[in-house]
Amino acid sequence: MDGVILVNKPQGYTSHDIIVEIRKILNIQKIGHFGTLDPLATGLMVIGVGKATRFFPFFSKVNKLYKGRIQLGVSTDTYDSLGNPTSHETKEWPEKNKILEVIKKLEGEINQIPPPFSAKKYKGKPLYKLARKKKEVKLKPTKVFVYFFNLKKYYPPFLDFEVKCSSGTYIRSLAHDLGQILGCGAHLSGLTRTEVGTLKLADTFSLEEIKNLADKGKMGNFLIPLESLFPQFPKIILKDGGSTLAKNGSMVFPDNILRVIHQDSSQTTAPKEKEIIFRLFNREGKLLALAKKEPDKNSLHPFLVIC
């Protein structure tokens, strides 16, 4: 079984918990996720099954869309409501105009420091393990990009927001930084991931739904096949000889190509690459490999062989 499952993660589950549950349901070990969600967070998790786990580099780069809630008045050591307070609570709430002004400062390319309690690694060890031992580390800021940070509703001490950001952005850090700049402290009190590239929360399945469908043998209802992934990459159908070359990771030449179907420009599941990536299929419609063009040799090089 190979493909991608869009799971609606419930609150309280770790990303690893979701993987464990899917493994139990499908009785398959080769399963992984394409982007962590904290236990507090809910929403879209992209799960790779079988050969799809090899596509992690593509899904890990895409932009994400979130909606959530921030509580003003107190900061925490985890930057969310699961942590311990690190400031005295205040009830002197800032004006809405001030919040809008500060939020704009957190848009565009910004330098961000990950939360102390996160899976980000420092010298090979996850930060949360060091934080639990109360070991302080000085982290270098990471450049991330926030496309928009919109205030949807303000009802002190809470504010609802929507954020579109680059991969690697910590929404908890955005909440914490907002509170620091405002001077009142803040932490994330709720978060839902609604989009990963063009994949949407509306197309997800709950764990219960996945189990019920799997029990009925209807895996095709929730499993996105490999052949349907990356519609933004041009599709090349190979002749039989070209299929053999592709499966062996050998160069594929123009006379090995039966037909070329150009990319769907409306799809942006993966970011724009410096080099165009092609999907190589056999006559029967099976995905064989992903390839890049070798301009000097007028050929395609399969850099990721699937079949």
N, C-alpha and C positions, 0 to 999 in steps of 0.2 A: 504494500500500500504506500503510495507516494503522492504528496500534495500538500496543500495548505488549508488549515482550519482557522476560521475567525471566531474567537471565543470571547464571550462577554464575561469578563472576570468580575466576580462578586467581591464586595469589601471583606477584608479579613484574611483573604487568601494571599500567600506569597506567589510570585511567578513560578517558583519551583513546585508549589502545591498544585498548580494547574497542570504542569507537565506530568506530575505523578498521577493525577486523576485521569488524564487522557491516556497515559500508558496502560492504566488498569482497564479502561473502557475498551481500548482497541487491542490490548494484549500485544503491544509493539513497544520495544525499548528505544528505537531510534527516533526520538522526538525531541525537539528543542523549540525555544521561543526566539522571536526576532525583536526583542526589546522588553526590558523589565518594567513592571508596574509595582509600586510599593503596596504593602498590605492595605493601607488606607484607601488607595485608589481603586476605581472600578473602570470598566469599559473595555475597549478593543485591545485584545492580545492576538498577535499573529503567530500561529504555531506551525512549524514545519514538521512534516511526517516523512520518514524514509529519506529518499534522495533529495527531497525539498530542503532538508536541513543544510545542504551545501550552498543554498542561496542566501545565507545569512549576510554576506558582505553587501548585497544589493538592498535588502530590506532595512538593514541597520543604518543606512545613509539617508533615508527619506525624511521629509518634514513630518511633524506631528501637529495635531490640533487637539486642544484640551478645553474643557470648561470646568470651572471649580469655584471654590469659596475660600476667602481669606478672612481670618479673624484678627482685627486690630486690637492693640492694647497690651499684648504680652508676647514675648518671643520664647521659643523653646529650643532645647539642645538638638532636637531632631528636625527642627524647622517645620514640624507639623503638630497636630493635636495629640499624637501618641507620645510625645516627649515630655520632659520635665521643664518647668518654667526657668528661664534664665534672666528674667527681668521682673520688676514689680509691675503688677497690673495697674493700668491707668484707664480712666474713663473720660479723658480729655480727647475727644475724637477730632481729627482734622476735618476741615471743610471739604466738600466734594471737589471744588475747583483745585484745591491743593493736591488731592489724590490724582486727579487727571493730569496735572502738571508733572508730578513725579513719575507716573506710569509712562509718560512719553520719554522720559530719560532712560527707561528700561527697554526701549524698542531699538531695532537696528542691531548692529554688531556691538556686543558688549563683552566685557571680561567677567567671568563668573567663577566663583569658588564653590565646589560641591559641598553639600551638607556633610558634617562630621560623621553622621550615621548614614552611610551610603555604601554601595557595592564598589564604588570607585577604588582602584588599588593604588597603594603607596608602597613602593619597594616590594611589590609582589603580594602585599597583604591588603585585604579589604579594609576600608576606613572604619567600618562599623566595629570590627574586631579591636582596632586600636582605640576607638572611642570608648568601648566598654571597659577597657583597661585604664581609661583616663589618660591615655598617652596623646599629647598634643603634637600635631605635625603642621609644618608650614607648607601649604600647597600653593603651587603656582596657578594663577587664574587661567581659565580656559576660554578661548574665544568662541562664542556661540552667536546665533543670529535669531532675533525675535522679530518676526514679520509684523505682528500686531499684538498688542496687549490691551484689550478693550474692557472697560468697566461697563458691566451690564446693569448692575443695580447696587445701590449703596444704602444700607440700613444699619447704622452703627450698632455694634462693633463689626458687623459683617459687610463684605462686599463680594458680589458675584462677578466673575470675569470670564473672558475667553481669550486664549492665547494660541497663536500659530508660531511654531519655532523650529529651529534646526534640530537634527538628531544630537543627543548629548546634552540638551538643555535640561536643567533641573528646575521644575516648577516650584519646588519647596524653597529653592534658593531665591527665586524671583519674589516669593512671598516674604521671605526673611529680609531681603534687601529693601523691599518696599517699606517695611516697618522701620528699618534702620534709617533710611533717608527721611522718612516722615518724623522720626524721633519718638514714636509711640510704641514701637515693637509690633511684630505681626508674625503669624504662622499660618500655614495651610491647614484648613479644616475639612476640605473635601475636594476630590478631583476625579474627573472622568475623562478618559482618552476617547475621542470621538472619531479621529481619522489617523491613518498611517498611510501617507502618500494618497492614493485614490481609494484605498480600502476604508470602508465606513462602518461605524457602530451599528447602523441599521441592518447590516448584513451578517451580524454575528449570531452565534448560537450559545445558549446557556449550557452548562455541564449536563444538566438534566435532559435537555433536548438532544444533545449529542449521544448520551447514553441510550435514550429511548429509540433513536433512529438506528444506532449501531446494533441494538438488540434485535431490531427488525430486518437487519441486513441492508439498510438504506444509507450506507456510508456516502454514496454519491450525492445525497442531499446536502451534506455539509462539507465534503472534501473537494476543494478546488484542485483540479488536476494540473500537473506540470505544464501541459500544453496550453492552458489558459492564462498562465502567468506572463508578466512582462509584455503586454500587448503593444507597448511603446517601442519595442525592439523589432526591426524588420524581420519578417519570416521568410526563410529560404527553404524550398522543398528540393531535395536532392534526388538525383538518379541513384540507382542501386549501387553503382560503383562509388559515388560520392558518399553514400550512407556508410559504406564499409570504411572509407577513409576517415570520416568523422568519428565513428565509433572507436577507431584506433588512435585518435588524436593526431592524425596526419593532415597535411595541408589539403585543402579543397580548392579546386581550380574552376574557372568559369564553365568549362565543358562538363563539369560534374553537376551543374545546377539545372534543375528542371524548370523552376519558376521562382520569382521573387514577389512577395507581397509586402508592400511598404507599410511602415509603422503608422499607428493611429496617433496623430499629433495631439489628440485631446486627452490621451492617457499620460499620466506622469507618476506611475507607481514607483519609479526609481529616478534619481536625479540625472541631469544631463551629464553624460560621460565625455571625457576629452576625446575618446575614440568611440566610434559607433560600434555597438554590440549587435550581433545577428543571432537569431535563433535558427538552428539547423534541424530540419525535420526529414523523415523518410517519406516515401510515397504514401504509406498508410496513415500518416498524420502523427507519428510518434516523435516526441522531442528527443533529439539525440545529443545535442551539445549547444553551448554558447560559444561564439567565435568572434574574433576581431580581424579586421582586414590587415593584410601585409602588403602595403602599397608597392614596395620594391619588387615583390614577387608576383603581384597581381593574383593574390590568393587569400583564402580565409584560414586563419589558424584557430582550431578548436581549443580554447584554454580551459574549458570546463566541460568534460565529457559526462553526460548523464546516463547514457545507455551503452 
